[in-house]
Amino acid sequence: MEISVLTFVLVILVLVVDVWLIANLWKSQKKQQVKLGWAALIVLLPVIGWIIWARFGPRGMTSPPSSSEHAKG
């Protein structure tokens, strides 16, 4: 059985979105257990996990750098 190019592209897309979501999740200010639970949901149920995370997931990223040297922009 041959894996089609479309299937390969979809698998790569799912992996990229999973990594992006988990990276954003780790930047949140939630407790470690909450982050692990969301990461498990995203990995175990990729597309459904994305939808649930988009609807109910943690908001509020960590605060930006407070020093004037690092806060240039």
Residue, then its C-alpha position, 0 to 999 in steps of 0.5 A: m500500500e502506497i502512502s499518497v503525497l496528500t496524506f503525507v502533506l496532511v500528516i506533516l501539517v498536523l504535526v506542525v500545528d501540534v508543535w505550534l499549539i504546544a509551544n504557545l501553550w507552554k508560554s501561558q501562565k497556567k499551572q504545569q498540570v494544566k499545560l500537560g493536560w492540554a498538551a495531551l489533548i492536543v496530541l491524542l486528539p489532534v483536530i478535535g483537540w485544536i478545536i477544543w483548545a481554540r474554544f476553551g484553551p488558556r489565554g494570557m501569555t507571559s508578560p514581556p521583558s520589563s527591562s528597557e534594554h530588552a523591551k525595544g521594539 
